[in-house]
Amino acid sequence: MPLPIRRMRWWLLGVVVAVAIVVAIVVLVQPSSDSTPVDPFPLTPLSSSRYLNTTADAEYVGSAACRNCHEDRHASFRSTGMGRSMGVVDANAEPPDASFEHAKSRRRYEVRRRDGQMWHREYLITNGPEVLLAEYPMKYVVGSGRHSRTYLVEAEGFLVESPVTWYSSKKAWGMSPGYDHPDQGGFARPTGEGCLHCHAGRAETVAGSLHKMVVPEPAIACERCHGPGSLHLAKQKDRGAPKVHAAEADLTIVNPSRLSRDLAEAICQQCHLRSTAMISARGRRFTDFRPGLPLSDVVHSYMLETSDRQMTVVGHVEQLHLSRCYQSSNTLTCVTCHSPHGEPAEDAKLAHYQAACIQCHKPERCTVEPTRRLRESPANDCVHCHMPKSPTEIPHLAFTHHRIGIHRSDKGDSGKSHDDAELKAFLDISRFQGWDQKRSLGLGYLEAAAREKDQATANRLRLRAFDYLSESHLKGLRDGGLEAGLARVRQELNDGDWVEHARLALEQRDLSGGDRCMSLFLIADADAVRKRHADAAKTLRELTQLRRDQNDWLLLADCERELGNRSAMDEALLNAVRINPRLWKAHQHLAQEFERKGDSKRAEWHRQRAVP
């Protein structure tokens, strides 16, 4: 039966071939074991630019390297307010020694020189002798001195703000902004990357902390506006490199004058755009911005539209954009009036700013009645009426209002109230995917809630935050800021298991120092409530290495007490009162403990500070 056998062989061969084809197809369509899975939520890439130093490959070299070739530009910039934004304290160059009382908080402050340093001291005013609460040598001074000079202290390795500020207009020392109230915190306000971003040339946090800081360049410098200089420096050192003609652009370094208005303004917006909420784009940090790119690549800015928005010190960009002059022009921008490399002399300011106005507005077209104009502004100063000095949220200071227009005493009514106020993106973020926009908007509402004084309004904003963040989370989006935001808002609303979000946040590599500290505290607090005091204590000890906060030490003291570790509890309380010397109950306990140990001197020291 040769024919059937032959047919069977062909049939078997066909089966083998078919199986081989199926296997091959399966192998081809299945990803290999070493293939990278597709990210369902890819990061929005940074915008492209013709300038080569806008990428992460370019490195900062410091202004000293720029100065070698640009001494004149360096010198003129250093004479400006930006060029003197921050510096290391030189005791010989600072305002005179003095002392003053702050009756609201029952404290007195002294400014004194000692051993070549300037010290700030804080005393508690009592019915008996004054009690020294704290004293620190000043490390950095923030501010050019035109309006004020505020000081920073390095305490136990952490950077904190002094409660004492010099106000130039009064030529006197006073309480720093935000400290003029009865329960002000003394030397306890943390100064981290967020604070220094607009005052320091470069500042970096250490090891994921909140405010352990390294400051490679204290003052704003060349690279803040021109971008990292490593490529430009290398090109200048390469004598064989072709020379760039003056009319051409040197693409190794950004020249802001060659940028479009939007991109040039982004450089100023780094510091002068401070809206209701400023949120880092997913996967980005504020310090990722490079001149030549849109600021919205790394920061999403939101304005809360209400009828009574108070002017803020750094609200200049928003105000300018609300001006009819700006909206009707394609060229009016920050540098129309402000040159980054120089400022007009005091006796030339009027003519300088007047010249900017009369490019478009003829003086004879002013409609103000001449006698009134002579009475209110004898010099016929446009700025006096159309950009008046306005009060700000900072005591003793008034800044020029940057909404160019007709200003009246009444605030008007935009039809918005806190009940129906909404956050609106100030910069264009349409290139970001919907989930990223909702994530940023949710975090924006959460930040707006934190700033809101009215509790009912704050809760409404938190609910909006929860809705947007939950929607992004349900779609599957995961990142440190989102998880930390959900942990925070759920804890504030007392809704659901916020601890799980805090734990997920800590697993993310892109977690900021602030979100890391908040997540650790939420976990420790929850463990303490659940009587897991050993776990809480372990988390708190990690947290105390990342920030200097009395609440961390007080909670740790409670945990150590529950664990029966009396000496560890006392050590935690000592750290708490070192941060805030006004914790009178802690002092009272420590006085009793040292008395029990027979150390009457230290017991008396704490007893003097145990004053309600």
C-alpha positions in Angstrom: 0.0 0.0 0.0 2.6 2.5 -1.1 0.1 5.3 -2.0 -1.5 5.7 1.4 1.8 5.6 3.1 3.2 8.3 0.8 0.1 10.4 1.4 0.5 10.0 5.2 4.1 11.2 5.0 3.0 14.3 3.2 0.2 14.9 5.7 2.7 14.5 8.6 5.1 16.9 6.9 2.3 19.4 6.5 1.4 19.2 10.2 5.1 19.8 11.2 5.4 22.8 8.9 2.1 24.2 10.2 3.2 23.8 13.8 6.6 25.4 13.0 4.8 28.4 11.4 2.5 28.8 14.4 5.5 28.6 16.8 7.4 31.2 14.7 4.4 33.6 14.7 4.0 33.2 18.5 7.7 33.9 19.0 7.7 36.9 16.8 4.6 38.5 18.3 5.7 37.8 21.9 8.1 40.4 23.4 11.6 39.1 24.2 12.6 38.7 27.8 15.0 41.6 27.6 12.6 44.0 25.8 11.5 47.2 27.6 7.7 47.4 28.3 5.9 50.3 26.8 5.1 53.1 29.3 1.4 53.8 29.2 2.0 57.3 30.7 5.2 58.6 28.9 6.6 61.9 30.2 6.1 64.9 27.9 9.5 65.6 26.5 11.2 69.0 26.9 10.7 71.4 24.0 13.3 71.4 21.3 15.6 74.4 20.9 18.4 75.4 18.5 20.5 76.3 21.5 22.8 73.4 22.5 23.0 74.3 26.2 19.3 73.7 26.8 19.9 69.9 27.3 20.9 68.0 30.4 24.4 67.4 28.9 25.4 71.0 29.5 26.9 71.7 32.9 27.1 74.8 35.1 30.6 76.4 35.4 29.9 79.4 37.7 30.1 83.1 37.0 33.8 83.3 37.7 34.4 81.5 34.5 32.3 84.0 32.6 34.0 86.9 34.2 37.3 86.1 32.6 36.0 87.3 29.2 33.0 89.5 30.2 34.3 91.6 33.1 32.3 94.7 32.1 29.0 92.8 31.9 29.8 91.0 35.1 30.5 94.2 36.9 27.3 96.0 35.6 25.1 93.0 36.6 26.6 92.9 40.1 25.4 96.5 40.6 21.8 95.4 40.1 19.4 94.0 42.7 19.5 90.6 41.0 23.2 90.6 41.1 23.1 91.1 44.9 20.2 88.8 45.6 22.0 86.7 48.2 25.5 86.5 49.7 27.6 85.1 52.5 27.4 87.5 55.5 30.2 89.9 55.9 29.7 91.3 59.5 31.6 94.5 58.6 29.2 95.3 55.7 25.9 94.7 57.6 23.7 97.2 59.3 24.6 98.4 62.8 24.0 96.4 66.0 20.7 97.1 67.8 18.0 95.5 69.9 14.2 95.8 69.8 11.2 94.2 71.5 8.4 92.3 69.9 5.6 92.7 72.4 3.1 90.4 70.7 5.3 87.3 71.3 7.0 88.7 74.5 10.4 88.5 73.0 13.4 90.8 72.5 15.9 90.5 69.8 19.5 91.6 69.6 21.9 92.0 66.7 25.5 91.8 67.9 29.0 91.3 66.5 31.2 88.7 68.1 34.4 87.0 66.9 34.1 88.5 63.5 30.5 87.3 63.0 27.1 88.8 63.2 24.8 87.1 65.8 21.1 87.3 66.2 19.8 86.6 69.8 16.3 85.9 71.0 15.3 86.7 74.6 12.1 85.8 76.5 10.6 88.8 78.3 9.4 87.8 81.8 8.4 89.5 85.0 11.9 88.8 86.3 15.2 88.8 84.4 15.2 88.2 80.6 15.9 84.6 79.5 18.1 83.9 76.5 16.2 81.5 74.3 18.5 81.1 71.2 21.5 82.7 69.5 23.0 82.0 66.1 25.7 83.4 63.8 24.3 84.5 60.5 25.5 82.6 57.4 23.7 84.1 54.4 22.0 87.4 53.7 19.0 87.5 51.3 18.2 90.7 49.5 20.1 93.5 47.9 19.3 95.9 50.7 17.2 98.2 48.4 14.1 97.1 50.3 15.3 94.7 53.0 17.9 92.2 54.2 16.8 88.9 55.6 19.2 86.4 57.2 19.7 82.6 57.1 21.2 80.4 59.8 22.7 76.9 59.6 21.3 75.1 62.6 22.3 71.5 63.2 23.1 71.3 59.5 19.7 72.7 58.4 19.2 76.1 56.8 16.6 78.2 58.6 15.5 81.8 58.5 16.1 84.4 61.2 13.1 86.2 62.6 15.0 89.4 62.3 15.1 91.6 59.1 16.7 94.9 58.3 14.2 97.3 56.6 16.0 99.9 54.4 13.1 102.4 54.2 12.9 102.6 58.0 16.6 102.1 58.5 15.7 99.8 61.4 15.6 96.2 62.4 12.2 94.5 62.7 10.4 91.2 62.5 10.9 89.2 59.3 7.9 88.9 57.0 5.4 86.5 58.4 6.7 86.7 62.0 4.7 89.7 63.3 2.2 87.7 65.5 2.1 86.2 69.0 3.0 82.6 68.2 5.8 83.3 65.7 8.3 80.4 65.5 11.6 82.1 66.1 14.5 80.3 64.4 12.4 77.4 63.2 11.3 78.3 59.6 12.9 75.9 57.1 14.7 77.5 54.1 14.9 74.9 51.3 15.2 74.6 47.5 11.8 76.2 47.0 12.8 79.3 48.9 16.3 79.7 47.5 15.3 79.0 43.8 14.6 82.7 43.3 17.3 84.2 45.5 20.3 82.0 45.0 22.3 81.5 41.8 22.4 77.8 42.5 21.2 75.8 45.6 20.8 72.1 46.0 19.2 69.9 48.7 21.4 67.2 50.3 20.3 63.5 50.2 16.6 64.0 49.6 16.2 66.3 52.6 13.9 69.3 52.9 16.4 72.0 53.9 19.9 70.6 54.3 21.4 72.8 51.6 24.5 73.2 49.5 24.8 76.6 47.8 27.5 76.6 45.1 26.7 80.1 44.0 24.8 82.4 46.4 23.7 85.3 44.2 21.8 85.2 40.9 24.5 85.0 38.2 25.2 84.7 34.5 23.9 81.2 33.9 20.5 81.9 35.4 19.6 83.8 32.2 22.1 82.4 29.7 22.0 78.8 30.7 24.8 76.4 31.6 28.2 77.6 30.3 30.2 74.4 29.8 29.7 74.1 26.0 30.5 77.8 25.5 33.5 77.7 27.7 34.9 74.6 25.9 34.3 76.3 22.5 36.2 79.4 23.7 39.1 77.3 24.8 39.3 75.5 21.5 41.4 77.9 19.5 40.8 75.9 16.3 37.0 76.4 16.5 35.5 78.7 13.9 34.8 82.2 15.2 31.1 83.2 15.3 30.4 86.5 13.5 28.7 89.1 15.7 25.5 88.9 13.5 25.3 85.2 14.0 24.0 83.3 17.0 26.5 81.3 19.1 24.4 78.3 19.8 26.6 77.1 22.7 25.1 79.8 25.0 21.6 81.4 25.1 21.3 85.0 24.2 17.9 86.2 25.6 17.8 89.1 23.1 17.6 86.6 20.2 14.6 84.7 21.8 11.0 85.2 21.0 9.1 87.3 23.6 7.5 84.2 25.2 10.8 82.4 25.6 12.7 85.5 26.8 9.9 86.2 29.4 10.2 82.6 30.6 13.6 83.5 32.0 12.1 86.3 34.1 9.2 84.1 35.0 11.4 81.7 36.9 11.2 84.1 39.8 8.7 86.9 39.0 5.8 84.5 38.2 4.5 83.4 41.5 0.8 82.6 41.1 -1.7 80.9 43.4 -0.1 77.6 42.8 3.2 76.6 41.1 3.4 72.8 40.4 6.3 70.9 39.0 5.3 69.0 35.9 5.4 65.2 36.4 9.0 63.9 36.3 10.4 67.5 36.5 11.8 69.8 39.1 12.0 73.6 39.1 15.7 73.4 38.6 15.3 71.4 35.4 14.4 74.7 33.6 16.9 75.9 31.0 16.8 79.4 29.4 15.6 79.0 25.9 12.8 76.7 26.8 9.2 77.5 27.9 8.8 77.6 31.6 5.7 75.4 31.3 8.0 72.5 30.3 8.8 72.1 34.0 6.4 74.3 36.0 2.6 74.6 35.7 1.3 77.9 37.1 -2.3 78.5 38.2 -4.2 81.6 39.1 -7.2 81.4 41.4 -9.7 83.8 39.8 -11.4 85.8 42.7 -12.6 89.4 43.0 -10.1 90.4 45.7 -6.6 89.1 44.7 -4.1 91.1 46.7 -0.9 92.2 45.1 2.0 90.0 46.0 5.7 90.9 45.8 6.3 88.5 43.0 3.1 89.0 41.0 4.7 91.2 38.4 4.3 88.9 35.4 0.6 88.3 36.0 0.0 92.0 36.5 1.8 93.0 33.3 -0.1 90.4 31.3 -3.4 92.0 32.5 -2.3 95.3 31.1 -3.9 96.6 27.9 -0.5 98.0 26.9 0.9 94.5 27.0 -2.1 92.8 25.3 -2.0 95.4 22.5 1.7 95.1 21.8 3.9 92.4 20.3 7.1 93.9 21.8 6.3 95.2 25.3 8.0 93.0 27.8 10.1 93.0 31.0 13.3 94.3 29.4 11.4 97.2 27.8 11.9 99.0 31.2 14.4 96.7 33.0 17.8 96.0 31.7 19.3 92.9 33.4 22.8 94.4 33.1 22.2 97.8 34.6 19.8 100.1 36.4 19.4 103.9 35.9 20.9 106.2 38.4 18.5 107.7 40.9 18.5 111.1 39.2 17.9 109.4 35.8 15.1 107.1 36.7 12.3 109.4 35.8 13.6 110.1 32.3 14.4 106.4 31.8 11.0 105.1 32.6 9.2 108.0 30.9 11.1 107.3 27.7 9.6 103.8 27.7 6.1 105.2 28.0 6.4 107.9 25.3 7.4 105.4 22.7 3.7 104.8 22.3 2.0 107.5 24.4 2.4 111.2 23.6 2.6 113.3 26.8 0.1 115.9 25.4 -2.6 113.2 25.2 -2.8 112.9 29.0 -6.4 113.6 30.0 -5.7 114.5 33.7 -6.6 118.1 34.5 -3.3 120.1 34.6 -3.8 121.5 38.1 -4.5 118.1 39.5 -1.5 116.6 37.7 0.7 119.4 39.0 -0.6 118.7 42.5 -0.3 114.9 42.5 2.8 114.5 40.2 4.8 117.7 39.7 7.3 115.8 37.5 4.4 114.6 35.3 5.5 111.0 36.0 3.4 108.4 34.1 4.4 105.7 36.6 2.9 107.6 39.5 -0.6 107.3 38.2 -0.5 104.2 35.9 1.9 102.0 37.9 1.4 103.2 41.5 3.1 102.0 44.6 0.9 99.3 46.1 0.9 97.6 49.5 1.9 94.0 49.6 1.5 91.1 52.0 4.9 91.8 53.4 5.1 94.5 56.2 6.9 97.7 55.6 7.2 97.2 51.8 5.3 98.6 48.9 6.2 97.7 45.3 5.4 99.2 41.9 2.2 97.7 40.6 2.9 96.2 37.2 -0.6 96.3 35.8 -0.3 99.3 33.6 -3.6 101.2 33.5 -6.0 103.4 35.3 -6.0 102.5 39.0 -8.9 103.5 41.3 -9.3 103.1 45.0 -12.1 100.6 44.6 -11.2 97.1 43.8 -14.1 96.5 41.5 -15.9 93.2 41.1 -15.0 90.5 38.6 -18.2 88.6 39.4 -16.1 85.8 41.0 -16.3 84.9 44.7 -14.4 82.3 46.7 -17.4 80.0 46.4 -17.1 79.7 42.6 -13.4 80.6 42.2 -11.5 78.3 39.8 -7.9 77.7 39.0 -6.8 78.6 35.5 -3.5 77.7 34.0 -1.5 80.9 33.4 0.9 79.4 30.9 0.0 77.2 27.9 0.2 73.5 28.9 -1.8 72.1 26.0 1.1 70.0 24.9 0.7 67.9 28.0 -1.6 64.8 28.0 -4.9 65.1 29.8 -3.8 62.9 32.8 -0.8 65.2 33.4 -3.0 68.3 33.2 -5.5 66.9 35.7 -2.7 65.8 38.0 -1.1 69.3 38.0 -4.5 70.9 38.5 -5.3 68.7 41.4 -2.0 69.5 43.1 -2.7 73.1 42.3 -6.0 73.1 44.2 -4.3 71.4 47.1 -1.7 74.1 47.2 -4.3 76.8 47.0 -6.2 75.2 49.9 -3.1 75.3 52.0 -2.9 79.1 51.5 -6.5 79.7 52.1 -7.4 81.2 55.5 -11.1 80.6 55.3 -11.7 77.0 56.4 -14.9 76.5 54.4 -13.2 77.7 51.2 -10.1 75.6 51.9 -12.3 72.5 52.2 -14.0 73.2 48.9 -10.6 73.6 47.3 -9.5 70.3 48.8 -12.5 68.5 47.4 -11.6 69.8 44.0 -8.1 68.6 44.5 -9.3 65.2 45.6 -11.5 64.8 42.5 -8.8 65.6 40.0 -6.1 63.6 41.7 -8.4 60.6 42.1 -9.3 60.7 38.5 -5.7 60.6 37.4 -5.0 57.8 39.9 -7.9 55.7 38.7 -6.6 55.9 35.2 -3.4 54.2 36.5 -1.1 57.2 36.7 1.6 56.7 39.4 4.2 59.2 40.5 5.6 60.6 43.7 3.8 64.0 43.6 0.4 62.4 42.9 0.7 59.7 45.6 1.9 62.3 48.2 -0.9 64.7 47.1 -3.6 62.0 47.6 -2.1 61.0 51.0 -2.2 64.6 52.1 -5.7 65.5 50.8 -7.3 62.3 52.1 -5.7 62.9 55.5 -6.9 66.5 55.6 -10.4 65.4 54.6 -10.3 62.3 56.9 -11.2 60.2 53.9 -10.0 56.6 53.3 -6.6 55.1 53.8 -4.1 57.9 53.2 -1.2 55.8 54.6 -1.2 53.5 51.6 -0.7 56.5 49.3 2.1 57.7 51.6 3.9 54.4 51.3 3.4 54.3 47.5 4.9 57.8 47.4 8.0 56.7 49.2 8.5 54.0 46.5 8.8 56.6 43.7 12.2 57.8 42.6 11.0 61.3 41.7 9.7 62.2 45.2 10.6 65.7 46.3 12.1 66.4 49.7 9.0 68.1 50.9 6.7 65.2 49.8 9.1 62.7 51.3 9.0 64.3 54.7 5.2 64.7 54.7 4.7 61.0 53.7 7.1 59.8 56.4 5.3 61.9 59.1 1.8 60.6 58.0 3.0 57.0 58.2 4.6 57.6 61.6 1.6 59.4 63.0 -0.7 56.6 61.8 1.6 53.9 63.4 1.6 55.9 66.7 -2.3 56.0 66.7 -2.4 52.2 66.1 0.0 51.7 69.0 2.8 50.5 66.7 5.2 52.8 68.6 8.5 51.0 67.6 7.6 51.3 63.9 6.7 55.0 64.4 9.9 55.7 66.2 12.0 54.1 63.5 10.2 56.3 60.8 10.6 59.4 62.9 14.3 58.9 63.4 14.7 58.8 59.6 12.5 61.9 59.3 14.6 63.9 61.7 17.6 63.5 59.4 15.6 65.1 56.6 14.1 68.2 58.3 14.3 70.2 61.5 10.8 70.2 62.9 9.6 70.3 66.6 6.6 68.1 65.8 8.8 65.2 64.7 10.7 65.2 68.0 7.6 65.7 70.1 5.9 62.7 68.5 9.1 60.7 68.9 9.1 61.6 72.6 5.6 60.2 72.9 6.6 57.0 71.2 9.7 56.5 73.4 7.6 57.1 76.5 5.1 54.4 75.4 8.1 52.1 74.8 9.4 52.8 78.2 12.6 54.5 76.9 12.8 57.4 79.4 16.2 58.6 78.4 15.4 58.5 74.7 12.2 60.5 75.4 14.1 63.2 77.3 16.7 63.4 74.4 13.8 63.9 71.9 12.3 66.6 74.1 15.7 68.4 74.3 15.8 68.4 70.5 12.3 69.8 70.3 13.0 72.7 72.7 16.2 73.4 70.9 14.1 74.1 67.7 11.3 75.9 69.6 12.4 77.2 73.0 8.8 78.3 73.8 7.6 74.7 74.4 7.0 75.5 78.1 5.4 72.1 78.9 8.5 70.3 77.6 10.7 72.6 79.6 8.6 71.9 82.7 9.0 68.1 82.2 12.8 68.4 81.6 13.2 70.6 84.7 11.6 67.8 86.8 13.7 65.2 85.2 17.0 67.0 85.8 15.9 67.7 89.4 15.3 64.0 89.9 18.8 63.3 88.5 20.3 65.8 90.9 21.3 68.2 88.2 19.9 71.4 89.8 21.7 73.8 87.4 20.1 72.3 84.3 16.8 71.9 86.1 16.8 75.7 86.9 17.7 76.5 83.3 14.6 74.7 82.0 12.5 76.1 84.8 13.3 79.6 83.7 11.9 78.8 80.2 8.8 76.9 81.5 6.8 80.1 81.2 3.3 79.8 79.6 
